[in-house]
Structure formats: structure tokens, C-alpha cells
Amino acid sequence: MTRLSPGDTIGILGGGQLARMLALAAAPLGLRCHIYAPEGDNPAFQVAAAHTVAAYEDAAALARFAGAVQAITYEFENVPAAAAAQLAALAPLRPGATALAVTQDRLTEKRFIHAEGLATAPFVPVESLADLRAGLDRLGVPAILKTRRFGYDGKGQVLIGSAAEAEAAFAAIGAAPAILEGMVRFSRELSVLIARGLDGETACFAICENEHRHHILHRTTAPARIQPALVTDAERLAARLATALDYVGVLAVELFLAHADHGEAELVVNELAPRVHNSGHWTIEACHSSQFEQHIRAVAGWPLGNPAMRCASASMINLIGDEVSQWPALLAEPGAALHLYGKAETRPGRKMGHVTRLQNGH
Amino acid sequence: MTRLSPGDTIGILGGGQLARMLALAAAPLGLRCHIYAPEGDNPAFQVAAAHTVAAYEDAAALARFAGAVQAITYEFENVPAAAAAQLAALAPLRPGATALAVTQDRLTEKRFIHAEGLATAPFVPVESLADLRAGLDRLGVPAILKTRRFGYDGKGQVLIGSAAEAEAAFAAIGAAPAILEGMVRFSRELSVLIARGLDGETACFAICENEHRHHILHRTTAPARIQPALVTDAERLAARLATALDYVGVLAVELFLAHADHGEAELVVNELAPRVHNSGHWTIEACHSSQFEQHIRAVAGWPLGNPAMRCASASMINLIGDEVSQWPALLAEPGAALHLYGKAETRPGRKMGHVTRLQNGH
């Protein structure tokens, strides 16, 4: 139950914008960050006290890194299991190995959610084309075929519109171990960002509402326009999942607000991310403690901060690819809080920054 | 009239907490920081993309530094004139050489303020013990003898209670060129933080009220409890000074709210700091754009942000020396925003951090 002290160092696996914003939140708390990332454009290096450039398979570099920090966290869930196991033996890894193991595999994750008595999309495991055909038979079309591992932002996914597309779809995902998911009819995509401390205390941010474009988050608004009873349900569900994972840090729970045939609203868990999440970026300006501060507090073994909103509502819009060229207008817009990620190269589909706007705040 | 672009680097002279908070404000705007500071405990290095450890007299290191950045600013006003001149010839130095020259010398500063038609404490230049004796004769006692250069937080100052103390006082400041100031009877100490952009646009933060202990700022509250007419006066006065200096960046104007014999309130300028200022730290949580963001925007040649408050009032308390050991209680206090500066060693009188509390905000 290590608790950090000011002056200690948190190690972060991954050098992208999430690590960058974690490091920016750690500094005011007197904590240093050491970023570990493979060769590449790692904008988190620009704001961290130290960094290591090495592969996640480099056991010697991982050991040196673990020896230089007092706790370790990560900005992405696809940390190789061997690296996670090695690091966890050398320093507190938060969130822990269970959270990683469960969320790295879509099938394991769905089964875990079911075991907690919560709803997911209907699904069948797919190991072969025969499995896929049988699954399409059972779930009907349209359905989505997803690789069990390494999917994000719509990558490793194929939408199947008819049974005749089965073979092409299975080939498209490289015949990898997969999961076939039935479609959920939903009216809104929501997410719950929940922080859980080392002592088991939990604190939710306002439920937020997400709009995707081309499988990439486009806009988040908070609080979500849903019934108070659903807010309570969503918070309970998130706390249940975080507690079952013995989670330490910020956990993102993506939900569908689904409507059963008789019209009743139901929360269906879409997926979990064991980390700070794009749909929580609005918390930087809108909340007393942001998702990044909450994560750092939890990883440090410190009490959680106050996630309450400081304004009536907030909206966050991602700047994807060339959209970042809007920066001069956004800088000049009163009330727009611009965040640029310091990435060297603008590429289509790449998250280059975001902008947050607050409504009815002071 | 260089305007920076995201990805560009701002060079900052000085590696303390002000440089650190500037770097933390530059990052979300997509700007890198390169810190230049002599050997020592430089907590700004922990959050900057690059740093140079060298003396301010090292012309070769200064030249390399200037070549690596697109604009240069500083966290302290005592930048040696030779360094400032060298740097200004190589890259935009903001605020510029005039602001440095005026504010580095208490006598020049007072004369400048007078030339703008504004009130200061009565003063006389002191080059010799004879000057000092004549000055005490003219201004009466108590009076304060201050070195013209290199004073801060009460250093380089002696309070003179009787004419008999003249010789000891002059010796105490090392017989350096000095200024003797008469006492101002005041009811409050105020400060105005004003930002001025490259295009001459100005924007004031709410006037704040300061309480010192042992010559070190203890507490700032904002907005100051003063008449609206005085707020307007203070803002005009600050804009006048910033414009006269052709200033770019955040300028701190320390004021006394003085009372003339007939009881009328009058604003007397105490001193200027050509940089972000301890009395503006509350703006991080309380304002849409903080003093650090405003300074970075101005230095980058970008439009100023919105300095409006997001809450009814705010208070900031410095954590000096051992007071920083309160960190666990402050971390656990709902609504307290803790800032620790990442300094390696706690020493009496050293600014180790601060805490900001907001009132009546959302």
C-alpha cells in the first residue's frame, strides 16, 4: 500500500497526449513524471522530468525504469502482459494487472461485465470462420466482428451487413481470435469516468454524452441529458466494476443508452478503458479536480479530489488531423480553452488537440 | 513582430516556480519551453522540453539558447543588462529591454512612475552617507533605505527609525547606491496584474489584496474590497504604465491604498514587477485564463485570453518553509487546490508551494 510523497516520481507507460496531460496534472502536486515509450513522436516527453526510449519488450530498460520511480501507471491498455508482470513485481502498478488483463481482451471483458450482472451487447466468441457463420446465424445481421485484442478507435473492427460477407470480414481482421457482437439499438452513447482510490473510495465525474464520427470521438458534452435515475444507475454500475477490478485510478466505462422493445431505457456496457479517457478531457476546466488529477492522486495513494462541476455544462470537441489548423480562431474565441498536444506531424485521423467550452459558469 | 506557431519554443530565463508555472501553461497551447538557469535547484526543469545550465554571463551559452528558441521571457527582473541586450539582438525578448531597465533600478522606476503622473512614496536618491542624512532630514522618520538594485522580498532594505541609525543602515546595505523612501500610511496593499499583447491590447485581472508577513507575501484575496471607482483608477494606472513601457506580457503593479490627511483614498504605486507575480497565483483556478497563460499568449504574440473570474472570490496562501508539511491535510481538504513547486530542499523563508481556495463558485 505504498503512498507517495511530494518529490517522488510516477512512471508512465506511453508518451502521447494522455501521458502528457497526466504529467501536467502531476506537477502542481509536486510529483515528477518519468515517461517510458518506444521510439516515435512522444509529446509527453516535453513536459516530463525524465524519459526512457525503449521497447515494451526490453526487460533491462523496464527494470531500470521501475527502479527510478515510486509507482507506475499507463496511458493505454495494450501494455504487454509480460511487461506488466515484470513492472508490477518491482513497483506498484496502478491500475493493476487484473484491470489490464480484463480490458485487453474484448471477450474476457464482456464475460467479466456479465459476471457482475450487467448488460452488454449480445456476443459470441469467434475462433474460426465456422464460429463466425454460426454466430451470424444466432445474432443476425448487422453485427460487428472485432478482434479480441489491440482494437481502438474502430481499428480491428468490421461491420457485417449480410451473412455472405462472413469470409471477407474474417479475412479483414486477419483471422485473429475475435468476438462477434450483435447490434444494440441505442439513443445515446454515454461514458462514466470514475476514480477509485487505494482505500476503495470512489468518485464519479458527471456522466457524459459522446458523439463519434468515423469511429473517433468527435464531441463530449456533460452532464448527459438523461433521467436522474439513470445517473444513479450509471454511477452504481461504474463503482461495481471498479470495485470488482480492485481498481486504483480513473476507469472509463462506455455505455449505450439502449431501449428495449417495450421502450424502457437500459444501460448497456460497451467497453472499459483502464485509464484516463478522451471523453473526460472537459474535466480539466469544468471540474475542481480533473480526471488527470484524480488519476494521479489515486496512483500516488492519495485522497481523491473533488470531481464536482464548476459550471452548468461543458462541451469538448476533438481536433482531428487538419482540424487543428483552426487554432488561431480558437485562441481568439473568448471562453474556448484550447489544448494542443505538441505532436510533430499532423496526419488524417490523428488526435492533434481539443477545445473545451463551458456554459453558464461564472 | 514575430508571432509564434504551435510547436515553437519559448525560452525562459530562471528555473524557479514562476518558470515552472509558465511552462505548465505553455504546454496546453502547444508551445515548448526551454529553461535557462545557473546551477542549482531548478524545479522548472521537471516540466520543460529542454534546459540549459549556465551562468547569465556566459555569452556562448546565451547565444546557443537564443538560437534554439523563437521568443524569450524571464521569471525575474534581475536579468543582467548585458545578457538582455545580447538576447534581444538574437530573438524577441518579451517583456523588452525597457521594462527590465526601468524595473531593475528602484530610482529609475520611481522616476518613471512620476513621469507618468502617478503617485509614489516620497523618495530621495542616496549615493553617500551625506545624502542619506539629508534625505532623513527631508522625509523624516521612519523611512526605508533600499538598494537601487537586486532587492526582493524585503532583501536589501533597512527600516530607519531615527536619524542616529543612518550610518549603521548605510553600512547594512553595503553602502550601495540606494533610495530612501518615506513611509506611506496605507490601509491595504493591492496589486494589479495586467497583460498587454503585442498589438497593444490590455486586460486586467481583478484587483487583488495582499497581506505580507516578514516582508514575504502571505495571502492574496481577490477581488479586493475597494470602491468601484478605485478599481477603475487602478486599471487605468496599470494600463498607462504598461503602455508607457511598450510592454508585452504580464506586468504586476503593487499599490498602496493610501489615505491623505483629509481622508481621501489615493492609489500610490509601490513597485513594478515585469513578470508574472506571486499575487496572481489565484488566477490559475479562479480565472478563465490564468496570469501564466496570459503571459505566454502575449510572449507568443497571440491574442490575450479572458481574465474574468469564474467564482465570486478567491484566496491564495503561500506555503513558506516548513508550512509545506501541511500538504497531506491540504490534499484532503475539499476545494483546496494545492500547488507544490517540486523544490528539493525546504528552507526557512523559501516559497515551497501555495494553496488556493475559491468561494461561491459553482
HADDOCK unambig.tbl for C-alpha pairs under 7 A between the chains (distance, minus, plus):
assign (segid A and resid 7 and name CA) (segid B and resid 342 and name CA) 5.94 0.50 0.50
assign (segid A and resid 24 and name CA) (segid B and resid 24 and name CA) 6.34 0.50 0.50
assign (segid A and resid 28 and name CA) (segid B and resid 338 and name CA) 6.96 0.50 0.50
assign (segid A and resid 28 and name CA) (segid B and resid 339 and name CA) 4.53 0.50 0.50
assign (segid A and resid 28 and name CA) (segid B and resid 340 and name CA) 5.39 0.50 0.50
assign (segid A and resid 28 and name CA) (segid B and resid 341 and name CA) 6.81 0.50 0.50
assign (segid A and resid 29 and name CA) (segid B and resid 338 and name CA) 6.50 0.50 0.50
assign (segid A and resid 29 and name CA) (segid B and resid 339 and name CA) 5.62 0.50 0.50
assign (segid A and resid 29 and name CA) (segid B and resid 340 and name CA) 5.38 0.50 0.50
assign (segid A and resid 30 and name CA) (segid B and resid 340 and name CA) 4.58 0.50 0.50
assign (segid A and resid 30 and name CA) (segid B and resid 341 and name CA) 5.84 0.50 0.50
assign (segid A and resid 30 and name CA) (segid B and resid 342 and name CA) 4.77 0.50 0.50
assign (segid A and resid 31 and name CA) (segid B and resid 342 and name CA) 6.99 0.50 0.50
assign (segid A and resid 32 and name CA) (segid B and resid 46 and name CA) 6.72 0.50 0.50
assign (segid A and resid 45 and name CA) (segid B and resid 49 and name CA) 6.80 0.50 0.50
assign (segid A and resid 46 and name CA) (segid B and resid 32 and name CA) 6.71 0.50 0.50
assign (segid A and resid 46 and name CA) (segid B and resid 48 and name CA) 5.86 0.50 0.50
assign (segid A and resid 46 and name CA) (segid B and resid 49 and name CA) 3.91 0.50 0.50
assign (segid A and resid 47 and name CA) (segid B and resid 47 and name CA) 4.19 0.50 0.50
assign (segid A and resid 47 and name CA) (segid B and resid 48 and name CA) 5.08 0.50 0.50
assign (segid A and resid 47 and name CA) (segid B and resid 49 and name CA) 5.84 0.50 0.50
assign (segid A and resid 48 and name CA) (segid B and resid 46 and name CA) 5.86 0.50 0.50
assign (segid A and resid 48 and name CA) (segid B and resid 47 and name CA) 5.08 0.50 0.50
assign (segid A and resid 48 and name CA) (segid B and resid 48 and name CA) 6.94 0.50 0.50
assign (segid A and resid 49 and name CA) (segid B and resid 45 and name CA) 6.80 0.50 0.50
assign (segid A and resid 49 and name CA) (segid B and resid 46 and name CA) 3.91 0.50 0.50
assign (segid A and resid 49 and name CA) (segid B and resid 47 and name CA) 5.84 0.50 0.50
assign (segid A and resid 288 and name CA) (segid B and resid 335 and name CA) 6.94 0.50 0.50
assign (segid A and resid 303 and name CA) (segid B and resid 331 and name CA) 6.93 0.50 0.50
assign (segid A and resid 303 and name CA) (segid B and resid 332 and name CA) 5.85 0.50 0.50
assign (segid A and resid 305 and name CA) (segid B and resid 334 and name CA) 6.73 0.50 0.50
assign (segid A and resid 306 and name CA) (segid B and resid 334 and name CA) 6.09 0.50 0.50
assign (segid A and resid 306 and name CA) (segid B and resid 335 and name CA) 6.79 0.50 0.50
assign (segid A and resid 309 and name CA) (segid B and resid 362 and name CA) 6.80 0.50 0.50
assign (segid A and resid 310 and name CA) (segid B and resid 361 and name CA) 6.61 0.50 0.50
assign (segid A and resid 310 and name CA) (segid B and resid 362 and name CA) 4.14 0.50 0.50
assign (segid A and resid 311 and name CA) (segid B and resid 362 and name CA) 5.67 0.50 0.50
assign (segid A and resid 331 and name CA) (segid B and resid 303 and name CA) 6.91 0.50 0.50
assign (segid A and resid 332 and name CA) (segid B and resid 303 and name CA) 5.82 0.50 0.50
assign (segid A and resid 334 and name CA) (segid B and resid 305 and name CA) 6.72 0.50 0.50
assign (segid A and resid 334 and name CA) (segid B and resid 306 and name CA) 6.08 0.50 0.50
assign (segid A and resid 335 and name CA) (segid B and resid 288 and name CA) 6.95 0.50 0.50
assign (segid A and resid 335 and name CA) (segid B and resid 306 and name CA) 6.78 0.50 0.50
assign (segid A and resid 338 and name CA) (segid B and resid 28 and name CA) 6.97 0.50 0.50
assign (segid A and resid 338 and name CA) (segid B and resid 29 and name CA) 6.49 0.50 0.50
assign (segid A and resid 339 and name CA) (segid B and resid 28 and name CA) 4.53 0.50 0.50
assign (segid A and resid 339 and name CA) (segid B and resid 29 and name CA) 5.61 0.50 0.50
assign (segid A and resid 340 and name CA) (segid B and resid 28 and name CA) 5.39 0.50 0.50
assign (segid A and resid 340 and name CA) (segid B and resid 29 and name CA) 5.36 0.50 0.50
assign (segid A and resid 340 and name CA) (segid B and resid 30 and name CA) 4.56 0.50 0.50
assign (segid A and resid 341 and name CA) (segid B and resid 28 and name CA) 6.80 0.50 0.50
assign (segid A and resid 341 and name CA) (segid B and resid 30 and name CA) 5.82 0.50 0.50
assign (segid A and resid 342 and name CA) (segid B and resid 7 and name CA) 5.95 0.50 0.50
assign (segid A and resid 342 and name CA) (segid B and resid 30 and name CA) 4.79 0.50 0.50
assign (segid A and resid 342 and name CA) (segid B and resid 31 and name CA) 6.99 0.50 0.50
assign (segid A and resid 361 and name CA) (segid B and resid 310 and name CA) 6.61 0.50 0.50
assign (segid A and resid 362 and name CA) (segid B and resid 309 and name CA) 6.82 0.50 0.50
assign (segid A and resid 362 and name CA) (segid B and resid 310 and name CA) 4.20 0.50 0.50
assign (segid A and resid 362 and name CA) (segid B and resid 311 and name CA) 5.70 0.50 0.50
